[in-house]
């Protein structure tokens, strides 16, 4: 899989692991575990996006620096 892609199997494993670890009792606790997984998954996605933006800016930093230098 390429960088930034998400794996449904990994998501399902995360759900299963938290279900086992937390042992929710009843539908409300099961919903809370699911919400925890979804929120955690979204946070990971946001971190990947942030790292991608930083990496892109760093990759372009020297080009930007030298192109500004020529115009001065």
GUDODO-706506 format. One line per 2 residues: their letters; for each residue x, y, z of N, C-alpha, C. Coordinates in steps of 0.2 Angstrom, whole numbers, plus 5000, padded with zeros to 4 digits. Layout:
A	X Y Z X Y Z X Y Z  ...
! end
This chain:
XX	5004 4994 5000 5000 5000 5000 5004 5006 5000  5002 5011 4997 5006 5018 4996 5005 5022 5003
XX	5009 5027 5003 5009 5031 5009 5002 5035 5009  4999 5035 5015 4993 5038 5016 4987 5034 5015
XX	4988 5028 5012 4982 5024 5012 4980 5021 5018  4974 5019 5019 4971 5016 5025 4970 5009 5024
XX	4970 5005 5029 4969 4998 5028 4963 4996 5033  4958 4993 5029 4952 4991 5033 4953 4985 5038
XX	4958 4981 5036 4960 4976 5041 4963 4978 5047  4967 4983 5046 4970 4987 5052 4965 4990 5057
XX	4960 4993 5053 4955 4996 5057 4951 4991 5061  4949 4986 5057 4945 4980 5061 4949 4977 5066
XX	4955 4976 5066 4960 4974 5071 4960 4978 5077  4960 4985 5076 4959 4990 5081 4953 4989 5085
XX	4947 4989 5081 4941 4988 5084 4941 4982 5089  4943 4976 5086 4943 4970 5090 4947 4970 5096
XX	4953 4973 5095 4958 4974 5101 4955 4978 5107  4952 4983 5105 4949 4987 5110 4943 4984 5113
XX	4939 4980 5109 4933 4977 5112 4936 4972 5117  4941 4968 5115 4944 4963 5120 4946 4967 5126
XX	4950 4972 5125 4954 4975 5131 4949 4978 5136  4944 4982 5133 4939 4985 5137 4933 4982 5139
XX	4931 4976 5135 4926 4972 5137 4919 4976 5138  4917 4980 5133 4911 4984 5134 4905 4979 5136
XX	4901 4982 5141 4895 4978 5143 4889 4982 5141  4886 4980 5135 4880 4983 5133 4881 4987 5127
XX	4876 4989 5123 4876 4993 5117 4879 5000 5118  4878 5003 5124 4881 5010 5125 4888 5010 5125
XX	4891 5005 5129 4898 5004 5130 4901 5002 5123  4898 4998 5119 4900 4996 5113 4901 5002 5108
XX	4896 5006 5108 4896 5012 5104 4901 5017 5106  4903 5017 5113 4908 5021 5115 4915 5019 5113
XX	4916 5012 5113 4922 5009 5110 4923 5011 5103  4917 5010 5099 4918 5012 5092 4919 5019 5091
XX	4916 5023 5095 4918 5031 5094 4925 5032 5096  4928 5028 5101 4935 5029 5102 4939 5027 5096
XX	4938 5022 5093 4942 5019 5087 4941 5024 5082  4935 5027 5080 4934 5031 5075 4938 5038 5076
XX	4938 5040 5082 4941 5046 5084 4949 5045 5083  4951 5040 5086 4958 5038 5085 4960 5038 5078
XX	4956 5035 5074 4958 5034 5067 4958 5041 5063  4954 5045 5065 4954 5052 5062 4960 5056 5064
XX	4962 5055 5070 4967 5058 5073 4974 5056 5069  4974 5050 5068 4980 5047 5064 4980 5050 5057
XX	4974 5050 5054 4974 5053 5048 4976 5061 5048  4974 5064 5053 4976 5071 5053 4984 5072 5054
XX	4987 5067 5058 4994 5067 5059 4998 5066 5053  4995 5061 5049 4998 5060 5042 4998 5066 5038
XX	4992 5069 5038 4991 5075 5033 4996 5080 5035  4997 5081 5042 5001 5087 5045 5008 5085 5043
XX	5011 5079 5043 5017 5077 5042 5018 5078 5034  5013 5076 5030 5014 5077 5023 5015 5084 5021
XX	5011 5089 5024 5012 5096 5023 5019 5098 5025  5021 5096 5031 5028 5098 5033 5033 5096 5028
XX	5033 5089 5026 5037 5086 5022 5038 5090 5015  5032 5092 5012 5031 5095 5006 5035 5102 5006
XX	5033 5106 5012 5037 5112 5013 5044 5112 5013  5046 5107 5017 5054 5106 5018 5057 5104 5011
XX	5053 5099 5007 5056 5097 5001 5057 5103 4996  5052 5108 4997 5052 5114 4992 5056 5120 4995
XX	5058 5119 5001 5062 5125 5004 5068 5128 5000  5072 5123 4998 5078 5126 4995 5076 5129 4988
XX	5071 5126 4984 5069 5129 4978 5066 5136 4979  5062 5136 4984 5059 5143 4986 5064 5148 4988
XX	5069 5146 4992 5074 5150 4994 5078 5153 4988  5080 5149 4984 5084 5151 4978 5080 5155 4973
XX	5074 5153 4972 5070 5157 4967 5069 5164 4970  5068 5165 4976 5067 5172 4979 5074 5176 4979
XX	5079 5172 4979 5086 5175 4979 5087 5178 4972  5085 5175 4967 5086 5177 4960 5082 5184 4958
XX	5076 5184 4962 5072 5190 4960 5074 5196 4964  5078 5195 4969 5080 5201 4973 5086 5205 4970
! end
